[in-house]
Amino acid sequence: MSTESTRKFFVDAKPAAPARLADAVSDAIAMALLDGRIAPGDALPAEGEIAREFGVSKPIAREALRQLTSAGLISTQQGKVARAKELNGEPLDRIYGYAVRSSLTRLREANEMRRVVETGIARLAAERQEKSGLAVMERALDEMRRALKEPEGFTEADILFHLGMAMATGNTMIRVQMEGMRAVQREVSELFSRRSNRTDADWDATVERHRDIYEAIVAGDADLAQTHIEIHFEAADIASFEVAEKLGEEKDRTR
């Protein structure tokens, strides 16, 4: 960030109200981050400069930066300037990660949420067909093929495919939501891939279900895209939760 742009942003800042000082400061900076006045990668001013512009103490400025870091809007490192980040789903990903690892019930609920959300995403992707998202989906399909019988690589390709589908909507908030659901995707995909009886035909069928979704979106057929993603979820849910239940039973027996 240039000196001129930094000065302009903070000259326009209003002093924070006595109540919830750190919240007021972090809200003001977040607005500048999200409306483009501060671009991803730009350096933020030092704590002292933030404190002066808002008329608050350095500890309050530090707390405001901590809040922005927790929200995934800036990155901070000891001894280095804070830098702006692109809006992303990191905070949601952490929350969902804690939830799905806590119990089978939370995992079921999270995957049910994902199913509801992604059905709408598939439809919108077919209607809008944003090119960069389609390219990511196509790349993910190729990576799935290369990662057959390799659960870790296959899981990452699976996650990439669904991110590409979100990107194909051209909607930033949908992309952020999909990023936030990565922990749910990873847990279900890993459970699905851990089945001891998984055959070559089963690996191929998983790829083909994703290809069916991709082709329906490329064709601009929202109804067909919805149908295929519902088929995909039905197949994945049945297998992955069977594994989860068995793992839960084994865990109970060892207690």
LONUMAR-677640 format. One record per residue (C-alpha): residue number from 1; z, x, y; residue in three letters. Coordinates in steps of 0.02 Angstrom, whole numbers, plus 50000, padded with zeros to 5 digits. Example, Ala and Ser with C-alpha at 12.3 -4.5 7.8 and 13.67 -1.06 7.14 Angstrom:
2
<i->1 | z->50390 | x->50615 | y->49775 | aa->ALA>
<i->2 | z->50357 | x->50684 | y->49947 | aa->SER>
END
This chain:
255
<i->1 | z->50000 | x->50000 | y->50000 | aa->MET>
<i->2 | z->49955 | x->50070 | y->50173 | aa->SER>
<i->3 | z->50084 | x->50095 | y->50310 | aa->THR>
<i->4 | z->49995 | x->49965 | y->50415 | aa->GLU>
<i->5 | z->49997 | x->49830 | y->50281 | aa->SER>
<i->6 | z->50179 | x->49867 | y->50241 | aa->THR>
<i->7 | z->50229 | x->49851 | y->50422 | aa->ARG>
<i->8 | z->50134 | x->49689 | y->50446 | aa->LYS>
<i->9 | z->50217 | x->49607 | y->50295 | aa->PHE>
<i->10 | z->50394 | x->49652 | y->50344 | aa->PHE>
<i->11 | z->50375 | x->49617 | y->50529 | aa->VAL>
<i->12 | z->50327 | x->49439 | y->50478 | aa->ASP>
<i->13 | z->50480 | x->49425 | y->50364 | aa->ALA>
<i->14 | z->50621 | x->49312 | y->50425 | aa->LYS>
<i->15 | z->50802 | x->49369 | y->50412 | aa->PRO>
<i->16 | z->50886 | x->49301 | y->50257 | aa->ALA>
<i->17 | z->51013 | x->49161 | y->50273 | aa->ALA>
<i->18 | z->51195 | x->49207 | y->50235 | aa->PRO>
<i->19 | z->51196 | x->49111 | y->50070 | aa->ALA>
<i->20 | z->51100 | x->49181 | y->49921 | aa->ARG>
<i->21 | z->51040 | x->49333 | y->50019 | aa->LEU>
<i->22 | z->50960 | x->49423 | y->49873 | aa->ALA>
<i->23 | z->50870 | x->49263 | y->49819 | aa->ASP>
<i->24 | z->50798 | x->49240 | y->49993 | aa->ALA>
<i->25 | z->50736 | x->49419 | y->50001 | aa->VAL>
<i->26 | z->50661 | x->49415 | y->49825 | aa->SER>
<i->27 | z->50577 | x->49247 | y->49861 | aa->ASP>
<i->28 | z->50494 | x->49316 | y->50018 | aa->ALA>
<i->29 | z->50430 | x->49471 | y->49929 | aa->ILE>
<i->30 | z->50373 | x->49368 | y->49779 | aa->ALA>
<i->31 | z->50269 | x->49258 | y->49894 | aa->MET>
<i->32 | z->50182 | x->49413 | y->49963 | aa->ALA>
<i->33 | z->50151 | x->49475 | y->49786 | aa->LEU>
<i->34 | z->50079 | x->49311 | y->49726 | aa->LEU>
<i->35 | z->49972 | x->49267 | y->49877 | aa->ASP>
<i->36 | z->49887 | x->49437 | y->49877 | aa->GLY>
<i->37 | z->49966 | x->49521 | y->50027 | aa->ARG>
<i->38 | z->50035 | x->49648 | y->49905 | aa->ILE>
<i->39 | z->49911 | x->49692 | y->49768 | aa->ALA>
<i->40 | z->49951 | x->49749 | y->49590 | aa->PRO>
<i->41 | z->49987 | x->49935 | y->49592 | aa->GLY>
<i->42 | z->50041 | x->49938 | y->49775 | aa->ASP>
<i->43 | z->50203 | x->50028 | y->49816 | aa->ALA>
<i->44 | z->50342 | x->49925 | y->49893 | aa->LEU>
<i->45 | z->50444 | x->49993 | y->50038 | aa->PRO>
<i->46 | z->50608 | x->50081 | y->50000 | aa->ALA>
<i->47 | z->50771 | x->49984 | y->49986 | aa->GLU>
<i->48 | z->50823 | x->50042 | y->50159 | aa->GLY>
<i->49 | z->50666 | x->49977 | y->50242 | aa->GLU>
<i->50 | z->50680 | x->49810 | y->50152 | aa->ILE>
<i->51 | z->50862 | x->49798 | y->50206 | aa->ALA>
<i->52 | z->50819 | x->49832 | y->50389 | aa->ARG>
<i->53 | z->50676 | x->49708 | y->50397 | aa->GLU>
<i->54 | z->50778 | x->49568 | y->50321 | aa->PHE>
<i->55 | z->50941 | x->49613 | y->50406 | aa->GLY>
<i->56 | z->51036 | x->49636 | y->50243 | aa->VAL>
<i->57 | z->51131 | x->49777 | y->50159 | aa->SER>
<i->58 | z->51052 | x->49902 | y->50039 | aa->LYS>
<i->59 | z->51145 | x->49828 | y->49889 | aa->PRO>
<i->60 | z->51069 | x->49658 | y->49930 | aa->ILE>
<i->61 | z->50895 | x->49736 | y->49943 | aa->ALA>
<i->62 | z->50927 | x->49824 | y->49777 | aa->ARG>
<i->63 | z->50978 | x->49659 | y->49695 | aa->GLU>
<i->64 | z->50820 | x->49576 | y->49761 | aa->ALA>
<i->65 | z->50714 | x->49713 | y->49682 | aa->LEU>
<i->66 | z->50812 | x->49694 | y->49520 | aa->ARG>
<i->67 | z->50770 | x->49507 | y->49518 | aa->GLN>
<i->68 | z->50586 | x->49545 | y->49545 | aa->LEU>
<i->69 | z->50591 | x->49672 | y->49403 | aa->THR>
<i->70 | z->50671 | x->49545 | y->49286 | aa->SER>
<i->71 | z->50536 | x->49420 | y->49333 | aa->ALA>
<i->72 | z->50403 | x->49547 | y->49283 | aa->GLY>
<i->73 | z->50331 | x->49554 | y->49460 | aa->LEU>
<i->74 | z->50370 | x->49736 | y->49496 | aa->ILE>
<i->75 | z->50403 | x->49894 | y->49396 | aa->SER>
<i->76 | z->50542 | x->50013 | y->49442 | aa->THR>
<i->77 | z->50589 | x->50187 | y->49380 | aa->GLN>
<i->78 | z->50732 | x->50299 | y->49430 | aa->GLN>
<i->79 | z->50679 | x->50410 | y->49573 | aa->GLY>
<i->80 | z->50511 | x->50324 | y->49598 | aa->LYS>
<i->81 | z->50449 | x->50188 | y->49715 | aa->VAL>
<i->82 | z->50441 | x->50009 | y->49651 | aa->ALA>
<i->83 | z->50263 | x->49949 | y->49620 | aa->ARG>
<i->84 | z->50187 | x->49776 | y->49613 | aa->ALA>
<i->85 | z->50126 | x->49708 | y->49447 | aa->LYS>
<i->86 | z->50001 | x->49573 | y->49405 | aa->GLU>
<i->87 | z->50079 | x->49403 | y->49366 | aa->LEU>
<i->88 | z->50115 | x->49408 | y->49180 | aa->ASN>
<i->89 | z->50208 | x->49324 | y->49038 | aa->GLY>
<i->90 | z->50334 | x->49462 | y->49000 | aa->GLU>
<i->91 | z->50491 | x->49363 | y->49046 | aa->PRO>
<i->92 | z->50437 | x->49214 | y->48940 | aa->LEU>
<i->93 | z->50391 | x->49330 | y->48797 | aa->ASP>
<i->94 | z->50568 | x->49401 | y->48796 | aa->ARG>
<i->95 | z->50649 | x->49228 | y->48798 | aa->ILE>
<i->96 | z->50537 | x->49159 | y->48660 | aa->TYR>
<i->97 | z->50564 | x->49319 | y->48560 | aa->GLY>
<i->98 | z->50752 | x->49296 | y->48562 | aa->TYR>
<i->99 | z->50731 | x->49112 | y->48515 | aa->ALA>
<i->100 | z->50612 | x->49131 | y->48368 | aa->VAL>
<i->101 | z->50714 | x->49270 | y->48292 | aa->ARG>
<i->102 | z->50875 | x->49170 | y->48305 | aa->SER>
<i->103 | z->50836 | x->49037 | y->48174 | aa->SER>
<i->104 | z->50700 | x->48950 | y->48076 | aa->LEU>
<i->105 | z->50732 | x->48793 | y->48181 | aa->THR>
<i->106 | z->50693 | x->48885 | y->48343 | aa->ARG>
<i->107 | z->50538 | x->48960 | y->48263 | aa->LEU>
<i->108 | z->50477 | x->48789 | y->48211 | aa->ARG>
<i->109 | z->50509 | x->48719 | y->48385 | aa->GLU>
<i->110 | z->50421 | x->48864 | y->48470 | aa->ALA>
<i->111 | z->50270 | x->48851 | y->48358 | aa->ASN>
<i->112 | z->50263 | x->48664 | y->48387 | aa->GLU>
<i->113 | z->50260 | x->48699 | y->48573 | aa->MET>
<i->114 | z->50123 | x->48825 | y->48548 | aa->ARG>
<i->115 | z->50020 | x->48701 | y->48448 | aa->ARG>
<i->116 | z->50033 | x->48569 | y->48585 | aa->VAL>
<i->117 | z->49989 | x->48695 | y->48721 | aa->VAL>
<i->118 | z->49845 | x->48781 | y->48632 | aa->GLU>
<i->119 | z->49759 | x->48618 | y->48586 | aa->THR>
<i->120 | z->49736 | x->48584 | y->48772 | aa->GLY>
<i->121 | z->49688 | x->48765 | y->48805 | aa->ILE>
<i->122 | z->49549 | x->48758 | y->48674 | aa->ALA>
<i->123 | z->49477 | x->48602 | y->48757 | aa->ARG>
<i->124 | z->49481 | x->48678 | y->48931 | aa->LEU>
<i->125 | z->49408 | x->48841 | y->48869 | aa->ALA>
<i->126 | z->49260 | x->48745 | y->48797 | aa->ALA>
<i->127 | z->49236 | x->48656 | y->48962 | aa->GLU>
<i->128 | z->49245 | x->48812 | y->49071 | aa->ARG>
<i->129 | z->49188 | x->48956 | y->48959 | aa->GLN>
<i->130 | z->49245 | x->49097 | y->49073 | aa->GLU>
<i->131 | z->49143 | x->49248 | y->49016 | aa->LYS>
<i->132 | z->49277 | x->49382 | y->49012 | aa->SER>
<i->133 | z->49383 | x->49271 | y->48899 | aa->GLY>
<i->134 | z->49239 | x->49239 | y->48780 | aa->LEU>
<i->135 | z->49208 | x->49427 | y->48771 | aa->ALA>
<i->136 | z->49390 | x->49457 | y->48725 | aa->VAL>
<i->137 | z->49381 | x->49323 | y->48589 | aa->MET>
<i->138 | z->49225 | x->49403 | y->48517 | aa->GLU>
<i->139 | z->49306 | x->49576 | y->48518 | aa->ARG>
<i->140 | z->49460 | x->49505 | y->48433 | aa->ALA>
<i->141 | z->49354 | x->49432 | y->48293 | aa->LEU>
<i->142 | z->49276 | x->49604 | y->48263 | aa->ASP>
<i->143 | z->49449 | x->49683 | y->48260 | aa->GLU>
<i->144 | z->49509 | x->49552 | y->48136 | aa->MET>
<i->145 | z->49368 | x->49598 | y->48020 | aa->ARG>
<i->146 | z->49411 | x->49782 | y->48031 | aa->ARG>
<i->147 | z->49596 | x->49746 | y->48002 | aa->ALA>
<i->148 | z->49579 | x->49640 | y->47844 | aa->LEU>
<i->149 | z->49728 | x->49671 | y->47728 | aa->LYS>
<i->150 | z->49816 | x->49769 | y->47867 | aa->GLU>
<i->151 | z->49950 | x->49647 | y->47930 | aa->PRO>
<i->152 | z->49999 | x->49744 | y->48086 | aa->GLU>
<i->153 | z->49822 | x->49769 | y->48151 | aa->GLY>
<i->154 | z->49772 | x->49594 | y->48102 | aa->PHE>
<i->155 | z->49919 | x->49520 | y->48197 | aa->THR>
<i->156 | z->49872 | x->49613 | y->48356 | aa->GLU>
<i->157 | z->49692 | x->49553 | y->48340 | aa->ALA>
<i->158 | z->49754 | x->49375 | y->48313 | aa->ASP>
<i->159 | z->49860 | x->49384 | y->48471 | aa->ILE>
<i->160 | z->49712 | x->49455 | y->48568 | aa->LEU>
<i->161 | z->49601 | x->49311 | y->48510 | aa->PHE>
<i->162 | z->49719 | x->49178 | y->48577 | aa->HIS>
<i->163 | z->49740 | x->49273 | y->48740 | aa->LEU>
<i->164 | z->49551 | x->49275 | y->48757 | aa->GLY>
<i->165 | z->49548 | x->49088 | y->48730 | aa->MET>
<i->166 | z->49671 | x->49067 | y->48873 | aa->ALA>
<i->167 | z->49568 | x->49183 | y->48983 | aa->MET>
<i->168 | z->49414 | x->49078 | y->48944 | aa->ALA>
<i->169 | z->49493 | x->48934 | y->49041 | aa->THR>
<i->170 | z->49486 | x->49038 | y->49201 | aa->GLY>
<i->171 | z->49665 | x->48981 | y->49239 | aa->ASN>
<i->172 | z->49790 | x->49119 | y->49282 | aa->THR>
<i->173 | z->49943 | x->49014 | y->49241 | aa->MET>
<i->174 | z->49874 | x->48971 | y->49069 | aa->ILE>
<i->175 | z->49842 | x->49155 | y->49038 | aa->ARG>
<i->176 | z->50023 | x->49193 | y->49087 | aa->VAL>
<i->177 | z->50088 | x->49056 | y->48972 | aa->GLN>
<i->178 | z->49988 | x->49126 | y->48826 | aa->MET>
<i->179 | z->50055 | x->49300 | y->48860 | aa->GLU>
<i->180 | z->50228 | x->49224 | y->48857 | aa->GLY>
<i->181 | z->50198 | x->49153 | y->48683 | aa->MET>
<i->182 | z->50153 | x->49321 | y->48605 | aa->ARG>
<i->183 | z->50323 | x->49334 | y->48520 | aa->ALA>
<i->184 | z->50294 | x->49165 | y->48436 | aa->VAL>
<i->185 | z->50118 | x->49215 | y->48384 | aa->GLN>
<i->186 | z->50178 | x->49382 | y->48316 | aa->ARG>
<i->187 | z->50318 | x->49305 | y->48214 | aa->GLU>
<i->188 | z->50206 | x->49173 | y->48135 | aa->VAL>
<i->189 | z->50061 | x->49292 | y->48105 | aa->SER>
<i->190 | z->50174 | x->49422 | y->48024 | aa->GLU>
<i->191 | z->50253 | x->49290 | y->47912 | aa->LEU>
<i->192 | z->50080 | x->49227 | y->47865 | aa->PHE>
<i->193 | z->50022 | x->49403 | y->47822 | aa->SER>
<i->194 | z->50179 | x->49444 | y->47719 | aa->ARG>
<i->195 | z->50135 | x->49321 | y->47582 | aa->ARG>
<i->196 | z->50128 | x->49419 | y->47419 | aa->SER>
<i->197 | z->49991 | x->49307 | y->47348 | aa->ASN>
<i->198 | z->49869 | x->49325 | y->47491 | aa->ARG>
<i->199 | z->49693 | x->49344 | y->47420 | aa->THR>
<i->200 | z->49533 | x->49418 | y->47492 | aa->ASP>
<i->201 | z->49466 | x->49242 | y->47511 | aa->ALA>
<i->202 | z->49621 | x->49193 | y->47608 | aa->ASP>
<i->203 | z->49601 | x->49338 | y->47731 | aa->TRP>
<i->204 | z->49418 | x->49289 | y->47755 | aa->ASP>
<i->205 | z->49463 | x->49106 | y->47781 | aa->ALA>
<i->206 | z->49583 | x->49153 | y->47920 | aa->THR>
<i->207 | z->49446 | x->49247 | y->48011 | aa->VAL>
<i->208 | z->49324 | x->49104 | y->47987 | aa->GLU>
<i->209 | z->49446 | x->48978 | y->48060 | aa->ARG>
<i->210 | z->49454 | x->49085 | y->48216 | aa->HIS>
<i->211 | z->49266 | x->49102 | y->48219 | aa->ARG>
<i->212 | z->49248 | x->48912 | y->48209 | aa->ASP>
<i->213 | z->49359 | x->48895 | y->48362 | aa->ILE>
<i->214 | z->49260 | x->49028 | y->48455 | aa->TYR>
<i->215 | z->49091 | x->48950 | y->48413 | aa->GLU>
<i->216 | z->49149 | x->48776 | y->48466 | aa->ALA>
<i->217 | z->49207 | x->48847 | y->48633 | aa->ILE>
<i->218 | z->49044 | x->48943 | y->48658 | aa->VAL>
<i->219 | z->48949 | x->48783 | y->48619 | aa->ALA>
<i->220 | z->49050 | x->48691 | y->48751 | aa->GLY>
<i->221 | z->49111 | x->48562 | y->48626 | aa->ASP>
<i->222 | z->49290 | x->48521 | y->48677 | aa->ALA>
<i->223 | z->49317 | x->48393 | y->48538 | aa->ASP>
<i->224 | z->49260 | x->48515 | y->48405 | aa->LEU>
<i->225 | z->49365 | x->48656 | y->48479 | aa->ALA>
<i->226 | z->49518 | x->48543 | y->48469 | aa->GLN>
<i->227 | z->49478 | x->48495 | y->48290 | aa->THR>
<i->228 | z->49460 | x->48675 | y->48234 | aa->HIS>
<i->229 | z->49619 | x->48736 | y->48316 | aa->ILE>
<i->230 | z->49715 | x->48592 | y->48237 | aa->GLU>
<i->231 | z->49645 | x->48643 | y->48067 | aa->ILE>
<i->232 | z->49695 | x->48823 | y->48102 | aa->HIS>
<i->233 | z->49873 | x->48778 | y->48147 | aa->PHE>
<i->234 | z->49893 | x->48666 | y->47996 | aa->GLU>
<i->235 | z->49842 | x->48807 | y->47878 | aa->ALA>
<i->236 | z->49947 | x->48939 | y->47965 | aa->ALA>
<i->237 | z->50102 | x->48830 | y->47979 | aa->ASP>
<i->238 | z->50108 | x->48783 | y->47796 | aa->ILE>
<i->239 | z->50095 | x->48962 | y->47734 | aa->ALA>
<i->240 | z->50202 | x->49051 | y->47863 | aa->SER>
<i->241 | z->50347 | x->48931 | y->47855 | aa->PHE>
<i->242 | z->50349 | x->48937 | y->47666 | aa->GLU>
<i->243 | z->50378 | x->49125 | y->47684 | aa->VAL>
<i->244 | z->50509 | x->49100 | y->47821 | aa->ALA>
<i->245 | z->50606 | x->48978 | y->47713 | aa->GLU>
<i->246 | z->50606 | x->49098 | y->47566 | aa->LYS>
<i->247 | z->50665 | x->49240 | y->47677 | aa->LEU>
<i->248 | z->50803 | x->49128 | y->47744 | aa->GLY>
<i->249 | z->50858 | x->49083 | y->47568 | aa->GLU>
<i->250 | z->50862 | x->49268 | y->47518 | aa->GLU>
<i->251 | z->50964 | x->49309 | y->47671 | aa->LYS>
<i->252 | z->51089 | x->49172 | y->47630 | aa->ASP>
<i->253 | z->51108 | x->49237 | y->47452 | aa->ARG>
<i->254 | z->51152 | x->49412 | y->47512 | aa->THR>
<i->255 | z->51292 | x->49352 | y->47627 | aa->ARG>
END
